Amino acid sequence: MSGHSTYVPKSALGRWFESRLPIIGFIHSSLVVFPNPRNLNYYWTFGGILAFMLVSQILTGVVLSMLAAWTVAAVLLQWV
């Protein structure tokens, strides 16, 4: 983050808290007034969410298949 935040709280308590712990100003400068490229739009965000969900489904599928593999064998041996 370059420079200081432009966030100024309206209440005196908010200004006091911001002068001691500038977490609200950091969040404001990171999420509200963060400069981003012109071609960054909701499709990029949607694609990032889809990629994250795909990776999480693959990882959970691998983990579940490793944990449930012995139970399938036990079920098949029960019928023999």
Secondary structure, 3 states (H helix, E strand, C coil): CCCCCCCCCCCHHHHHHHHHCCHHHHHHHHHHCCCCCCCCCHHHHHHHHHHHHHHHHHHHHHHHHHHHHHHHHHHHHHHC
